[in-house]
Amino acid sequence: MAGLFDGTSLERPVTCSVCEQSLADCTCPRGTDGNVCLPKDQQVRVHREKRKGKWNTVITGLDPKATDLNKLAKQFKNLCSAGGSAKDGHVEIQGDHRDRLVKLLKEQGYAAKASGG
């Protein structure tokens, strides 16, 4: 990618607007559109679903490209001592852990809200 004033004495690389690093060195999470997608910018919803008579907690609204869903699912499974998975752009945890997960997501900087009944 060409930098600003490419080929002149004022040439400098294009930098990230958040961390001020060059785009090649930037580690900021980026969404599917290529823009920086910080946790506070993601509208996360945590709700419960009953499947085959058992509760599941479902976390939606996470950007799958900007967030490592598998890592997040593993962390939630360890915290709740339950099974679960990350698939189709959302995280599912077995059991009713909605309030605990909302609290954890808020501590990590996500704008999480409990939804549903």
Contacts in CASP RR format, 6 or more apart in sequence:
PFRMAT RR
TARGET T0000
AUTHOR 0000-0000-0000
METHOD contacts of the structure
MODEL  1
MAGLFDGTSLERPVTCSVCEQSLADCTCPRGTDGNVCLPKDQQVRVHREK
RKGKWNTVITGLDPKATDLNKLAKQFKNLCSAGGSAKDGHVEIQGDHRDR
LVKLLKEQGYAAKASGG
1 14 0 8 1.000
1 23 0 8 1.000
3 11 0 8 1.000
3 12 0 8 1.000
3 13 0 8 1.000
3 14 0 8 1.000
4 10 0 8 1.000
4 11 0 8 1.000
4 12 0 8 1.000
4 13 0 8 1.000
4 14 0 8 1.000
5 11 0 8 1.000
5 12 0 8 1.000
13 22 0 8 1.000
13 23 0 8 1.000
13 24 0 8 1.000
14 22 0 8 1.000
14 23 0 8 1.000
15 21 0 8 1.000
15 22 0 8 1.000
15 23 0 8 1.000
15 26 0 8 1.000
16 22 0 8 1.000
16 23 0 8 1.000
16 26 0 8 1.000
16 28 0 8 1.000
16 36 0 8 1.000
17 36 0 8 1.000
18 26 0 8 1.000
18 28 0 8 1.000
18 36 0 8 1.000
18 38 0 8 1.000
19 26 0 8 1.000
19 27 0 8 1.000
19 28 0 8 1.000
21 27 0 8 1.000
28 36 0 8 1.000
28 38 0 8 1.000
29 36 0 8 1.000
29 37 0 8 1.000
29 38 0 8 1.000
29 39 0 8 1.000
29 63 0 8 1.000
29 66 0 8 1.000
29 67 0 8 1.000
30 36 0 8 1.000
30 37 0 8 1.000
30 65 0 8 1.000
30 66 0 8 1.000
31 37 0 8 1.000
31 63 0 8 1.000
31 65 0 8 1.000
31 66 0 8 1.000
32 63 0 8 1.000
32 64 0 8 1.000
32 65 0 8 1.000
37 63 0 8 1.000
37 65 0 8 1.000
37 66 0 8 1.000
39 67 0 8 1.000
39 108 0 8 1.000
39 109 0 8 1.000
39 110 0 8 1.000
39 111 0 8 1.000
40 109 0 8 1.000
40 110 0 8 1.000
40 111 0 8 1.000
41 111 0 8 1.000
42 61 0 8 1.000
42 62 0 8 1.000
42 63 0 8 1.000
42 66 0 8 1.000
42 67 0 8 1.000
42 110 0 8 1.000
42 111 0 8 1.000
43 61 0 8 1.000
43 111 0 8 1.000
44 59 0 8 1.000
44 60 0 8 1.000
44 61 0 8 1.000
44 62 0 8 1.000
44 105 0 8 1.000
44 110 0 8 1.000
44 111 0 8 1.000
44 112 0 8 1.000
44 113 0 8 1.000
45 59 0 8 1.000
45 60 0 8 1.000
45 61 0 8 1.000
45 112 0 8 1.000
45 113 0 8 1.000
45 114 0 8 1.000
45 115 0 8 1.000
46 57 0 8 1.000
46 58 0 8 1.000
46 59 0 8 1.000
46 60 0 8 1.000
46 98 0 8 1.000
46 101 0 8 1.000
46 102 0 8 1.000
46 105 0 8 1.000
46 112 0 8 1.000
46 113 0 8 1.000
46 114 0 8 1.000
46 115 0 8 1.000
47 57 0 8 1.000
47 58 0 8 1.000
47 60 0 8 1.000
47 98 0 8 1.000
47 114 0 8 1.000
47 115 0 8 1.000
47 116 0 8 1.000
47 117 0 8 1.000
48 55 0 8 1.000
48 56 0 8 1.000
48 57 0 8 1.000
48 58 0 8 1.000
48 96 0 8 1.000
48 98 0 8 1.000
48 116 0 8 1.000
48 117 0 8 1.000
49 55 0 8 1.000
49 56 0 8 1.000
49 58 0 8 1.000
50 56 0 8 1.000
54 94 0 8 1.000
54 95 0 8 1.000
55 94 0 8 1.000
55 95 0 8 1.000
55 96 0 8 1.000
56 92 0 8 1.000
56 93 0 8 1.000
56 94 0 8 1.000
56 95 0 8 1.000
57 80 0 8 1.000
57 92 0 8 1.000
57 93 0 8 1.000
57 94 0 8 1.000
57 95 0 8 1.000
57 96 0 8 1.000
57 97 0 8 1.000
57 98 0 8 1.000
57 101 0 8 1.000
58 90 0 8 1.000
58 91 0 8 1.000
58 92 0 8 1.000
58 93 0 8 1.000
59 72 0 8 1.000
59 76 0 8 1.000
59 90 0 8 1.000
59 91 0 8 1.000
59 92 0 8 1.000
59 93 0 8 1.000
59 101 0 8 1.000
59 105 0 8 1.000
59 112 0 8 1.000
60 89 0 8 1.000
60 90 0 8 1.000
61 89 0 8 1.000
61 90 0 8 1.000
62 69 0 8 1.000
62 72 0 8 1.000
62 89 0 8 1.000
62 90 0 8 1.000
62 91 0 8 1.000
62 110 0 8 1.000
64 89 0 8 1.000
69 86 0 8 1.000
69 89 0 8 1.000
69 90 0 8 1.000
69 91 0 8 1.000
70 86 0 8 1.000
72 86 0 8 1.000
72 91 0 8 1.000
73 84 0 8 1.000
73 85 0 8 1.000
73 86 0 8 1.000
73 91 0 8 1.000
73 92 0 8 1.000
73 93 0 8 1.000
76 84 0 8 1.000
76 91 0 8 1.000
76 93 0 8 1.000
76 97 0 8 1.000
76 101 0 8 1.000
76 104 0 8 1.000
77 83 0 8 1.000
77 84 0 8 1.000
77 93 0 8 1.000
79 100 0 8 1.000
79 101 0 8 1.000
79 104 0 8 1.000
80 93 0 8 1.000
80 95 0 8 1.000
80 97 0 8 1.000
80 100 0 8 1.000
80 101 0 8 1.000
82 93 0 8 1.000
82 94 0 8 1.000
82 95 0 8 1.000
82 97 0 8 1.000
83 93 0 8 1.000
83 94 0 8 1.000
84 91 0 8 1.000
84 92 0 8 1.000
84 93 0 8 1.000
84 94 0 8 1.000
85 91 0 8 1.000
85 92 0 8 1.000
86 92 0 8 1.000
93 101 0 8 1.000
98 114 0 8 1.000
99 114 0 8 1.000
101 112 0 8 1.000
102 112 0 8 1.000
102 113 0 8 1.000
102 114 0 8 1.000
105 112 0 8 1.000
106 112 0 8 1.000
END
